[in-house]
Amino acid sequence: MRYRVITAGLLAVAAGYFLVPVYWLVVSSTKSSGDLFGSFGFWFAHPQPLRRLGAVLTYDHGIYVRWFGNSLLYAGVGAVAATAFSAAAGYALAKFPFPGREAVFNVVLAGVLIPGTALALPLYLLFSELGLANTYAAVLIPSTVSPFGVYLCRIYAAAAVPDALLEAARIDGAGELRIFTRLVLRLMTPALVTVFLFQFVHVWTNFFLPLVMLSDSALYPVQLGLTGWQGYADRQPELYQYTVGGAFLSVLPLMVLMGVLQRYWRTGLTDGGVK
């Protein structure tokens, strides 16, 4: 009993540690720029949430809505493509022996260890040579690659996709493509959801790559746009409030995505698959 109380207490402290910044963001998004610095930070001061957030969405001809849409495009398309590529590559590395398989997997592991910031400048030089710098493709194409996703899918496919089940499907006359799309993807659902969510969050919060690749503010994602607002806040104090309000709106898709997808993180999807 004592250990349960200690465990519950530690979890409550951890939850508070992560939720307090979110609570502050909710409270601060309802304040004016003056109230942000002149009132108690953890309580409301003449809250007008709809008016404040409406001002964020309409400022500068609705540029925040454009940034938000760009972030959805980069993160959504990038996460879907990265999940599909990771599933195919991970399944192939796990279930198809071929010369150099371990060498390829070691290259993938190296990609996991290399930080993304180290690749930003080489990517910029490459995309500049191709004439793709300062375009949507400059952020979208790198977002479709996830070495961690390939690693996770290989490990999960090796453990969750029984060889006997694959052989049974082949004996029944199913082709490899049909086996992959109809059988393997269903068995790998928890891993695919994890890869999708990790990649979506990674691309949504990515700052350095768009900073290097993009110069047109109309192509900015939310994170880069809010940083620009903050840089001008000394000359336009209302931008402090717009930055905080925009930051609050930017975390909503992540919260919704986590709530919707968490039900797929369940084990035992293959129970009963092989008898």
Secondary structure, DSSP 8 states (H G I E B T S, - for coil): -HHHHHHHHHHHHHHHHHHHHHHHHHHHTTS-HHHHHHS-TTS-SS--HHHHHHHHHHHHHHHHHHHHHHHHHHHHHHHHHHHHHHHHHHHHHHH---TTHHHHHHHHHHHHHS-HHHHHHHHHHHHHHHT-TTSHHHHHHHHT--HHHHHHHHHHHHHHS-HHHHHHHHHTT--HHHIIIIIIHHHTHHHHHHHHHHHHHHHHH--HHHHHH---GGG--HHHHHHHHHHTTTT-THHHHHHHHHHHHHHHHHHHHHHHHGGG--S-TTTTS--
